[in-house]
């Protein structure tokens, strides 16, 4: 009788263990699904044409126009960001309504830090006809500052300069090309 009770207890423990194993396995699959969903974008948009305006008394003044074929919204992440996998075309207008254009093959915008990472064939053309070419460039929106430590080419008038880095305000009034080389014409 004692052996029968021990055998029954052993069977019950085995049944509970197997049940827990399968129930844990099912829960693990559910947890995996949640992880996958959290890594997916919370939203997708195509053919974007966003206009940012500055509110004036009776109307809005256009400050910027962002166009992109596709955007993924990852605001569901702990460090939220928006990704533009097919690049951007951004037109920015200054106080005098002068237009500057920024294009890149890829861009990512980090919401919490207001940092934009532009990558692949980055070109910035200012209204004064200065043009910057880079493979990667960052824009800090809070400080209104552009920077990179990757190679750049700057064309200003007939002068072409090459460098291994770049720092500038958003208006290109205060800029520095690091380790610069190229042809620079000086007025005497």
N, C-alpha and C positions, 0 to 999 in steps of 0.2 A: 504494500500500500504506500509506504514511504517513497519507494522508487517511482511509483505511478504519479504521486503528487509532484515530485521533483521533475519528472518528465513533462508533466502538464505545465508547470511553471516555466520550464525551459522552452517549451513550445510557445507559450504566451509571450515571453520575453523576446523570442525570435520574431514572432509576428509583429510585435510593437516596434522592434528595431527595423524590420523591413518596411513597415508602414511609414515610420519616420524618415527612412532613407528616401523612399519614393516621394514623400511629401516635401522633403527638403530639396530634392532634385527639381520638382515642379516649381517651388518658390525660387530656386536659383535661376531657372529659366526666365521667370517673371522679372527678377532683378536684372538679369542680362538685358531683357527687352527695354526696361526703364533706362539703363545706361546707354543703349543705342539711341533711344529717343532724345536723351539729353545731349548727345553729340550731334544730332541732326539740327539743321536750322529751324527756328520757330516760324520763319516765313521766307518766301521767295518772291522776287518781283522781276518782271521783264520789261524792257523798253522804258527805262526810267527817264523822266524829264522833270527834275525837281527844281523849283525856283525859290530862292531865299530872298525875302524882301525886308527892307527896313521900314518900320511903320512911321509915316509922316502924318501931318495933321489930317488930311482928308484922303490920302492915298498911300501906296507903298512904293518905295524906290527899290528897283531890282539891284541886289548886291551880288548874287551868284546864281549860276544855272549849272546844275549837275546832270549830265546825261551818261547813261550806261546801258548796255544790252541786258545785264543781269546783276542782281544783288541777292545775297543771302543774309538773313537777319539772325544773328546768334545772341540775341539779348537774353536768352534763357540760360546762358553760361554765367558762372560766377564773375568772370572778367569779360563783360559783354563786348561784342564787336559786330561790325557789318563788313562783309566781304564782297568785292567786285571782281569776280574771277575773269571777266572778259574786258577789264579795264574801265577807265573813265575818260570823259571829256568835260572839263570844268572851265567855265568862263566866269571870271571875277571882275567886278566893276568897282573902281575907286570912287572917291567923293566927287571928282570931276567927270564921272561916267566914262573914264578911260577903261578899255577892256584889256585884260590879260588872259591867256589861255594856258591850261595845264592838261596834258594828256599822259596816260600811262597804260601799259598792257594789263596791269593788275593793281588793285588797291585794297587796303584794309583800313578801316576806321575803328579806333578803340574809343568807345564812348566815355569811359571813366577818366581817361587821361587826355582826351581831345587830341590825340596824336593820330596822324594819317601817315601810313607807310605806302609810298608809291614805288612800284617795281616794274622793270622792263620797259625800255625805250621811253624813259621819262623825258618830256620836253615841256619847258615853260617858256612861253613867248610873251614878253611884256608889251605894253602899249608903246613904249619908247623903242621898240624893235630889238631889244636885247633878248637873246635866246640862250637858255641853259639846257644842256643835254646830259643825262645821267642814266645809269642803270638802276639806281635806287636813290630815293630822296625822301626825307621825313619832313612833315609840316606840323609844328606845334601850334595849334590854334589859339591856345591861351596866351602864349607869348608872341604869336604872329611871327614865327621864326622858321626858316627852312634850313636844313642841314643834312650832310652826309659825310661819311669818311671813305666813300668809294670814288673812283675816277669820274671827273666831270670835264665837259668842254663848255666854255662860255664864249658866245659870239656877241660882241658889242661893236656896232658899226662895222668897220673894216678889220677890227682886231679879233683874233681868235686866241684864246688862252686855254691851256689844259692844266688840270690840277688833280691832286689826290684826295681832295675833300673840298667842302663848301659850307659856308655859314652866311646867312643873310636875313635881313628883315624881309617882310613880305612884299615890300615895295622895291627891293633891290637898291635902296639908297645907301645902306650900310652893309657891304658884303665883303667876304674874304675868300679867295681861292687859295687853299693851302698847297704848298710845294708846287707853285705855279711855273709853267713853262709855256713858251709860245712867242709870238711876235706882238710886241706892244709898241705903239708909236707915241712918242712924247712930244709935247709942244715945247719949243725952246723959248 
